[in-house]
Amino acid sequence: MTDACVIEVRARTAGIVVREGDNYCFFAAHRDFHALERQSFDSLLAAQAAATRCAGDAASAIRIDPPRAAAPRT
């Protein structure tokens, strides 16, 4: 059985899960998945499902990053 696995959601690396006994511990690779950091899951599928839900929550959050205007030259 696999001891570590990369979890991807929508072609983005969400994190890795590492086998710890009978469970898998999640380590986030992106801030959108930080809510799952160090959570324990019974299976790889459970970790994947949680990451997919987390990505949906992150996508619904409003983020506005306006472009920065260049400083006027004098």
MODELLER restraints for C-alpha pairs under 7 A, 6 or more apart:
rsr = mdl.restraints
at = mdl.atoms
rsr.add(forms.Gaussian(group=physical.xy_distance, feature=features.Distance(at['CA:3:A'], at['CA:18:A']), mean=5.70, stdev=0.5))
rsr.add(forms.Gaussian(group=physical.xy_distance, feature=features.Distance(at['CA:3:A'], at['CA:19:A']), mean=4.79, stdev=0.5))
rsr.add(forms.Gaussian(group=physical.xy_distance, feature=features.Distance(at['CA:4:A'], at['CA:16:A']), mean=6.77, stdev=0.5))
rsr.add(forms.Gaussian(group=physical.xy_distance, feature=features.Distance(at['CA:4:A'], at['CA:17:A']), mean=5.51, stdev=0.5))
rsr.add(forms.Gaussian(group=physical.xy_distance, feature=features.Distance(at['CA:4:A'], at['CA:18:A']), mean=4.32, stdev=0.5))
rsr.add(forms.Gaussian(group=physical.xy_distance, feature=features.Distance(at['CA:4:A'], at['CA:19:A']), mean=6.01, stdev=0.5))
rsr.add(forms.Gaussian(group=physical.xy_distance, feature=features.Distance(at['CA:5:A'], at['CA:16:A']), mean=5.49, stdev=0.5))
rsr.add(forms.Gaussian(group=physical.xy_distance, feature=features.Distance(at['CA:5:A'], at['CA:17:A']), mean=5.40, stdev=0.5))
rsr.add(forms.Gaussian(group=physical.xy_distance, feature=features.Distance(at['CA:5:A'], at['CA:18:A']), mean=6.69, stdev=0.5))
rsr.add(forms.Gaussian(group=physical.xy_distance, feature=features.Distance(at['CA:6:A'], at['CA:15:A']), mean=5.97, stdev=0.5))
rsr.add(forms.Gaussian(group=physical.xy_distance, feature=features.Distance(at['CA:6:A'], at['CA:16:A']), mean=4.36, stdev=0.5))
rsr.add(forms.Gaussian(group=physical.xy_distance, feature=features.Distance(at['CA:6:A'], at['CA:17:A']), mean=6.51, stdev=0.5))
rsr.add(forms.Gaussian(group=physical.xy_distance, feature=features.Distance(at['CA:7:A'], at['CA:13:A']), mean=6.10, stdev=0.5))
rsr.add(forms.Gaussian(group=physical.xy_distance, feature=features.Distance(at['CA:7:A'], at['CA:14:A']), mean=5.57, stdev=0.5))
rsr.add(forms.Gaussian(group=physical.xy_distance, feature=features.Distance(at['CA:7:A'], at['CA:15:A']), mean=5.41, stdev=0.5))
rsr.add(forms.Gaussian(group=physical.xy_distance, feature=features.Distance(at['CA:7:A'], at['CA:16:A']), mean=5.60, stdev=0.5))
rsr.add(forms.Gaussian(group=physical.xy_distance, feature=features.Distance(at['CA:7:A'], at['CA:48:A']), mean=6.21, stdev=0.5))
rsr.add(forms.Gaussian(group=physical.xy_distance, feature=features.Distance(at['CA:8:A'], at['CA:14:A']), mean=5.23, stdev=0.5))
rsr.add(forms.Gaussian(group=physical.xy_distance, feature=features.Distance(at['CA:9:A'], at['CA:51:A']), mean=6.96, stdev=0.5))
rsr.add(forms.Gaussian(group=physical.xy_distance, feature=features.Distance(at['CA:9:A'], at['CA:52:A']), mean=5.98, stdev=0.5))
rsr.add(forms.Gaussian(group=physical.xy_distance, feature=features.Distance(at['CA:13:A'], at['CA:29:A']), mean=6.42, stdev=0.5))
rsr.add(forms.Gaussian(group=physical.xy_distance, feature=features.Distance(at['CA:14:A'], at['CA:28:A']), mean=5.96, stdev=0.5))
rsr.add(forms.Gaussian(group=physical.xy_distance, feature=features.Distance(at['CA:14:A'], at['CA:29:A']), mean=5.36, stdev=0.5))
rsr.add(forms.Gaussian(group=physical.xy_distance, feature=features.Distance(at['CA:14:A'], at['CA:30:A']), mean=5.91, stdev=0.5))
rsr.add(forms.Gaussian(group=physical.xy_distance, feature=features.Distance(at['CA:14:A'], at['CA:33:A']), mean=6.09, stdev=0.5))
rsr.add(forms.Gaussian(group=physical.xy_distance, feature=features.Distance(at['CA:14:A'], at['CA:51:A']), mean=6.71, stdev=0.5))
rsr.add(forms.Gaussian(group=physical.xy_distance, feature=features.Distance(at['CA:15:A'], at['CA:26:A']), mean=6.74, stdev=0.5))
rsr.add(forms.Gaussian(group=physical.xy_distance, feature=features.Distance(at['CA:15:A'], at['CA:27:A']), mean=5.36, stdev=0.5))
rsr.add(forms.Gaussian(group=physical.xy_distance, feature=features.Distance(at['CA:15:A'], at['CA:28:A']), mean=4.19, stdev=0.5))
rsr.add(forms.Gaussian(group=physical.xy_distance, feature=features.Distance(at['CA:15:A'], at['CA:29:A']), mean=4.28, stdev=0.5))
rsr.add(forms.Gaussian(group=physical.xy_distance, feature=features.Distance(at['CA:15:A'], at['CA:30:A']), mean=6.99, stdev=0.5))
rsr.add(forms.Gaussian(group=physical.xy_distance, feature=features.Distance(at['CA:16:A'], at['CA:26:A']), mean=5.79, stdev=0.5))
rsr.add(forms.Gaussian(group=physical.xy_distance, feature=features.Distance(at['CA:16:A'], at['CA:27:A']), mean=5.32, stdev=0.5))
rsr.add(forms.Gaussian(group=physical.xy_distance, feature=features.Distance(at['CA:16:A'], at['CA:28:A']), mean=6.65, stdev=0.5))
rsr.add(forms.Gaussian(group=physical.xy_distance, feature=features.Distance(at['CA:17:A'], at['CA:24:A']), mean=5.60, stdev=0.5))
rsr.add(forms.Gaussian(group=physical.xy_distance, feature=features.Distance(at['CA:17:A'], at['CA:25:A']), mean=5.14, stdev=0.5))
rsr.add(forms.Gaussian(group=physical.xy_distance, feature=features.Distance(at['CA:17:A'], at['CA:26:A']), mean=4.37, stdev=0.5))
rsr.add(forms.Gaussian(group=physical.xy_distance, feature=features.Distance(at['CA:17:A'], at['CA:27:A']), mean=6.15, stdev=0.5))
rsr.add(forms.Gaussian(group=physical.xy_distance, feature=features.Distance(at['CA:18:A'], at['CA:24:A']), mean=5.21, stdev=0.5))
rsr.add(forms.Gaussian(group=physical.xy_distance, feature=features.Distance(at['CA:18:A'], at['CA:25:A']), mean=5.19, stdev=0.5))
rsr.add(forms.Gaussian(group=physical.xy_distance, feature=features.Distance(at['CA:18:A'], at['CA:26:A']), mean=6.64, stdev=0.5))
rsr.add(forms.Gaussian(group=physical.xy_distance, feature=features.Distance(at['CA:19:A'], at['CA:25:A']), mean=6.41, stdev=0.5))
rsr.add(forms.Gaussian(group=physical.xy_distance, feature=features.Distance(at['CA:23:A'], at['CA:40:A']), mean=6.22, stdev=0.5))
rsr.add(forms.Gaussian(group=physical.xy_distance, feature=features.Distance(at['CA:23:A'], at['CA:41:A']), mean=5.52, stdev=0.5))
rsr.add(forms.Gaussian(group=physical.xy_distance, feature=features.Distance(at['CA:23:A'], at['CA:42:A']), mean=4.83, stdev=0.5))
rsr.add(forms.Gaussian(group=physical.xy_distance, feature=features.Distance(at['CA:23:A'], at['CA:43:A']), mean=6.49, stdev=0.5))
rsr.add(forms.Gaussian(group=physical.xy_distance, feature=features.Distance(at['CA:24:A'], at['CA:40:A']), mean=5.48, stdev=0.5))
rsr.add(forms.Gaussian(group=physical.xy_distance, feature=features.Distance(at['CA:24:A'], at['CA:41:A']), mean=5.09, stdev=0.5))
rsr.add(forms.Gaussian(group=physical.xy_distance, feature=features.Distance(at['CA:24:A'], at['CA:42:A']), mean=6.38, stdev=0.5))
rsr.add(forms.Gaussian(group=physical.xy_distance, feature=features.Distance(at['CA:24:A'], at['CA:43:A']), mean=6.46, stdev=0.5))
rsr.add(forms.Gaussian(group=physical.xy_distance, feature=features.Distance(at['CA:25:A'], at['CA:38:A']), mean=5.50, stdev=0.5))
rsr.add(forms.Gaussian(group=physical.xy_distance, feature=features.Distance(at['CA:25:A'], at['CA:39:A']), mean=5.63, stdev=0.5))
rsr.add(forms.Gaussian(group=physical.xy_distance, feature=features.Distance(at['CA:25:A'], at['CA:40:A']), mean=4.55, stdev=0.5))
rsr.add(forms.Gaussian(group=physical.xy_distance, feature=features.Distance(at['CA:25:A'], at['CA:41:A']), mean=6.39, stdev=0.5))
rsr.add(forms.Gaussian(group=physical.xy_distance, feature=features.Distance(at['CA:26:A'], at['CA:36:A']), mean=6.42, stdev=0.5))
rsr.add(forms.Gaussian(group=physical.xy_distance, feature=features.Distance(at['CA:26:A'], at['CA:37:A']), mean=5.64, stdev=0.5))
rsr.add(forms.Gaussian(group=physical.xy_distance, feature=features.Distance(at['CA:26:A'], at['CA:38:A']), mean=5.02, stdev=0.5))
rsr.add(forms.Gaussian(group=physical.xy_distance, feature=features.Distance(at['CA:26:A'], at['CA:39:A']), mean=5.57, stdev=0.5))
rsr.add(forms.Gaussian(group=physical.xy_distance, feature=features.Distance(at['CA:26:A'], at['CA:40:A']), mean=6.51, stdev=0.5))
rsr.add(forms.Gaussian(group=physical.xy_distance, feature=features.Distance(at['CA:27:A'], at['CA:37:A']), mean=5.05, stdev=0.5))
rsr.add(forms.Gaussian(group=physical.xy_distance, feature=features.Distance(at['CA:27:A'], at['CA:38:A']), mean=5.70, stdev=0.5))
rsr.add(forms.Gaussian(group=physical.xy_distance, feature=features.Distance(at['CA:28:A'], at['CA:34:A']), mean=5.48, stdev=0.5))
rsr.add(forms.Gaussian(group=physical.xy_distance, feature=features.Distance(at['CA:28:A'], at['CA:36:A']), mean=6.79, stdev=0.5))
rsr.add(forms.Gaussian(group=physical.xy_distance, feature=features.Distance(at['CA:28:A'], at['CA:37:A']), mean=5.44, stdev=0.5))
rsr.add(forms.Gaussian(group=physical.xy_distance, feature=features.Distance(at['CA:32:A'], at['CA:55:A']), mean=6.75, stdev=0.5))
rsr.add(forms.Gaussian(group=physical.xy_distance, feature=features.Distance(at['CA:32:A'], at['CA:58:A']), mean=5.92, stdev=0.5))
rsr.add(forms.Gaussian(group=physical.xy_distance, feature=features.Distance(at['CA:33:A'], at['CA:51:A']), mean=6.77, stdev=0.5))
rsr.add(forms.Gaussian(group=physical.xy_distance, feature=features.Distance(at['CA:33:A'], at['CA:54:A']), mean=6.28, stdev=0.5))
rsr.add(forms.Gaussian(group=physical.xy_distance, feature=features.Distance(at['CA:41:A'], at['CA:47:A']), mean=5.78, stdev=0.5))
